[in-house]
Amino acid sequence: MQAGNVRYRTLDDIPESVPIFPLSGALLLPGGQLPLNIFELRYLAMVDAALSGKRIIGMIQPRFDQDNEDDGDLCEVGCLGRITSFAETGDGRLLITLQGICRFRVIKELSTRTPFRQCKIAPLRADLDEADDSEVDRLALLRVFRAYLDANSLEADWDGISRAGNETLVNALAMMSPFGAAEKQALLEAADLKTRAETLIAITEIALAKDQDDYEGSLQ
C-alpha cells in the first residue's frame, strides 16, 4: 500500500502503537484521502507528535451507545492514515490530509501522559496487498449511485467515475456517502472490496426506499 512517499509492504512497516483520533461519522479507507480541520489543543498536539514521528494517525469512531465521544469507548476497528499534506491557517488551526494505509483492530488503549489517546493495535495485513476488485458488481453500484443522485437532485463527475478503477470507485463512494456512523462502520469492517460494494449498495437501497416511503407519506 502506497501512502504519500512511503510504501507499506509488511507489518514491520506499521508501528505497534499509534495516536488515536476518535471522530464520529468519519470514514477513512485504505488508499482513500480524508481532509481534516484540526483545532482542539489535544489534537493539535497529536498532529505535532505524528509529524515528528512516522506521520501515522489512527482514525476510529467512538462506540455508538454513549454520549461522551471524545473520552468514551472506541469501536474495535479503525483505519491508519499517513499525513500527506499539512498547512497552518494563521489562526491556530491545522489543515491536514490523511491517506489511508490499512485497517486495524484495537488491542488495548495505552496509559500515557499525552493529551491525546494512544492504542496498541493489530493492523490487518491483507490491506497492504493490492485488492482483488474483479468481483465487484460495478454496474449495480453505479446504478444505485445514479438513483441516489437523481432522488436528491445531485450531480456527479461521470467522466471521472468512468475512469476510476473498481477499488478507487468503491472506497471513494463509501467515504463520501452521507450515511450515519453505524453504516460507516459497517462499510469499514466489510471483509473485502466485493463485500464493501455489496454493503454500500444495500445501505443505499434502504435509504432510497425510506426516502420514497417518506415522500408517499407526505402526500397522504
N, C-alpha and C positions, 0 to 999 in steps of 0.2 A: 504494500500500500504506500503510495507516494503522497506526502503532505508537504506542500511548500518545497523546500530544497532537500528534504530528508526522505529517504525510503525506509520504511519499516518492514523488515523481512521476517524476523523471528521474534519470539517472545523476549529474547535477550535485549532487543531494542526498546522494550517498553519498561518504564520504571515500575517497581513493586508498589510504590505508594504515590498518590497524586493529590494535589489540591482539588477540592470539590466545589462546584458551583451549582447549588440546588435552585432550579428555576422551573416553576410550574408552566406547562404548556409549551416549553421549548423542546424542539426535537433536532438533534444532530445525528447524522448517519455517516457511516464510513464513506469518504470521498466527497461528502457534502460540505457546504460552506455556510457558516452561521455568523452573521454580524451581531455584535453586542455593544451596547452603550453602558459603560461601567461608571458608576458614580458613588456607590456606597464605599465608605472608607475601608471596610474589611475586604471588599472585592478589588478595590484599587491596590491594596497590599497583596492580594492574591495574584494579580496580574504582574506586579513588580517582581514577586518571587518566581513566577513562572518564566518571565523574561530573563532572569538571571540564572535560570537553570535550563531545563530541557524544553521549555516553552509549551508544556503539556498541561491541560486542564481537563478535569472530568466533569462533563455536563450530565446532570441527573435530575430527575423530578422528585419532589417530596412525595411521600405517601399521600394518597387522595383522601384518607379518612381522618384528617386532622386539620386544626386551624393554624398552627404555627408552622409555616412553610420553611422559614429560614433555619430554624434550630430543631425541627422535629425529625421523625424517622424518614429514611430515604427509601425510594424504590430499590429493588435488588439489582437492576440493570441500568447502566448508563452508557455513554459513548465518550471516548477520549478524543480531544481535539488539540491540534497544534496551532499556536498563534502564528498566522502567516501574514497579517498586516496589523499595524499599530499606529495610532495617531493621537496626539494630545489636542484638546479643543481650546485651551486657553482659559476655560472656566472651571477647571478641576476634573473634568471628565476624561475618560479614555475611550476611544473607539477602536475596537479590535475585531478581527475576523478569525474564527476558528475553522480549520479544515479537519473533517472527521478522519480518524485513524482506524479505530476498531472499537467495538463494544466491550464492555467489561462487567463483571459481577463484583459487587462489594463483598469482601471477606469480613472486614471489620472497620469501624471508624477508629482512628487513632486519637490518643490523648496528646494534644500538642499545646504549645504556648502561642501559636499563631492566631490572629483574629479570625482567620478563615478555617474551614473544616478540611481535614485530610483523611483519606481512606487507604487502607491496604486493599489491593484489587487483584482480580484474576482476569486478564484480558482474554477475549475469545480469539483463539489462534486462527480460525477459519477466515476471519475478516481480513487478515493480512494478505490472503491469496486473491487472485482475480476471481470475481464472482461468476458463476455459471448463469448466464442470462438467456440461454437458449429456450428455456421452457416458459418464459414469461409470455402471457397472453396479451401481447401489445395491442391488438385490435380491440379487445374487450376493455382494456384500460383506457384507451383513447376514446372509445365510445361513451363510457360513463363519465369521463372527464369533460367531454364536449357537452353532454347532457347537463352536467352540473353548471358549467359556464352559461349555457343557454337559460337555465332556470333562474340564474341570478344576474342575468344581463351583463356578463363579464366577457372580456376579450382575452385572447392569448396569442403569443408569437408562434404561429403554427409552422413557420419556416424553421425556426429554431428547434421546435419539438420534433419535426420530421428528421432533423439531422442528429438528434440526440440518440445515443445508444440506449439499450433497454435498462441497464443499471443506472445510468445517469437520469433517465426519464423517471423510473420508479422512485428513486430516492429523492429527486427534486420535487415531484408531485407530493410525496409523503411529507416532506419538510414544509412545503408551502401550504399544505391543506389547513383549512380553518377549523379543524375538529378539536374536541376537548382533550384534557390531559390523559384520560383513560384510553382514548382512541390513539393518541400519540404514543403512549407506552406500548400498546398492542402492536403498532407498526414497528417500533424499535425492537421488540422482543421476537418478532417473526423469525422463524428458524432460518430462512434463506430468502433470496430475492424473489423467487416464484411465490412463496407464501406471503411475502410482504405485498406483492402486487395483488394477490387474491384478497388479502385483508383490506387493502385500500379500496378495491372495487366494492367489496361487501359493505364497508363503512359508508362509502359514497352513495351506494344504492339505498341504504337505510335512511340517509339524510334526505335524499330525493323523495323517497316515499313519505317521510314525515312532512316535508315541505308541501307535498301535494295534499296530504290529509289536512294540514293547517289551512291551506288555501280553500279546499272544499268546505271545511268547517266554517270559514269566514263568510261563505256565500249562503249558508243556511240560516 
